[in-house]
């Protein structure tokens, strides 16, 4: 159990650090960089910046939910309800603009790192949902007709 808590703490710290780095980039450099770009490229960079923020927001929400599970504040079945699962998959897994060489290098780096983190959490989300289904089945076998 300790290793799991340490993993969540490390992953949370990674996500928070990436969020802070993203915030610094968006506040300090993104607008200046976009001013020198053609309008289409600037719009694409703005859209990719929103995708970056969406990924990090979804990851942090998921991590906070599962931290509550590990703290005993919520059970796994509650944590894997559809409204608590990792969201935004269509948007967040889209990589259309990430290989665009006209995008600022720092933005591309943040996008790549956020995608890697999002994919890791997506795998964990699937595993958690699988465990919740197994728990529900076990509960149904233990308490027929009662459910969870």
N, C-alpha and C positions, 0 to 999 in steps of 0.2 A: 504493500500500500504506500509506503514511504517513497518508493521509486516513482509511483504514479503521481504523487503530489509534487515531487521534485520536477518531473517532466512538465506538469501543468504550469508550475511556477516559472520554469525556464522558458516555456513557450509563450506564456503571458508576458514575460520580460522582453522576449524577442519581438512580440507584436507591439508592445508599448514603445520600444526603441524605434521600430520601423515607423510607427505612427508619429513619433516626435521628429524623426528625420524627414518624414513626408511633410509635416507641418512647417518645419524650417524651410524646406524646398519651396513649398507653395507660397509661403509668406515672403521669403527673401529673393527668390530667383525666377519663379515660373512666369510671372507677369512680364518681367524685363526680357526674358528669353522669347516670349511670344510676340513682343512688339516688333522684333526684327524678322519675323516669319511671314511668309505669304498667308493670307487670310485662311485658306483651306487647312494649311498645316497648323496654324494657331488654334483653329476650331478642333482639329483632331487631337492636338495636345491637351486642350481643355477637356475633351471627352475622356481621354485616357487618364487625366488627373482625377476625374470623377470616378472612373472605374477603380483606380488605386484606392481612393477613400472608401468606396463601397466594399471592396475586398477586406480592408482592414476593419471596417465597422462590423461586417458579418463575422469575421474571425473573433474579434473581441467579444461580441455578444455571445457567441458559442462558448468561448473559453470561460466567461463569467457564469454561464448557465452550468457548465460542467464542474466548475470550481464549487458551486453550490451543492452539486451532487456529492462531491468528495468531502464536503464539510457536513454532510448529513442534513442540509436544509431542504433538499428536494430529492426525490428518487429518480432512478434512471428512466422509468416509464414516463414520468412527468416531463423530464428533460428532453425526451425524444418525441414529444407531441409535434405534429407538423409545424405549428407556429413557433416552436423553439429549436427546430433543426436549422442547420446551416442554410441560409437563404441566398438568393441572388445567383444561383449557379449559372444560368444562361449568360448573364452579364459578366460575372466574375471569372468565368472560365474562358471567355472570349479573348483571344490573343491577337486580334486583327492588327492593332497598331503597334504592337510591341517590337516588331522587327523593322519598323519604319526608320530608316537611317536619318530621316529629316527631323525626327523627334530628338529633343535634348538627351544627351547621354545619361545624365543623372536621372531623368524621368524614366528612361528605359531600364536603368538599373533598379529603381524602386519598383517598377512594374514587374520585373522578373522576380525579384525577391518576394513581393507580395503574392504573386501567382504561386510560387513554390510553397509559401506558408498556407495559402488558401487550399491548395491541393492536399497538403498534409492533413489539414483540419477536415477536409471533405472525406478523406479516407477514415479518419477517426469518427466522423459523424455516421458513416455507414456502419462501422463496427459497433458503435454505441446503439444504433437502431436495431442491429441484429441481436445484440445482447438483450435489449428490451423485449423483443419478440420472444426470445427464448425464455425470459423471465415470465412473460404473460402465459406462455404455454405451460411452464412449470406450475404457475399459480392455478391454472385451469385444471391441471392434473391433480394437484394437491387439494384444491377446493372446488370440485366440480360444480358448475353453475354459478359460482361466485364471481369469477373474473378477478381483475386486479383492482 
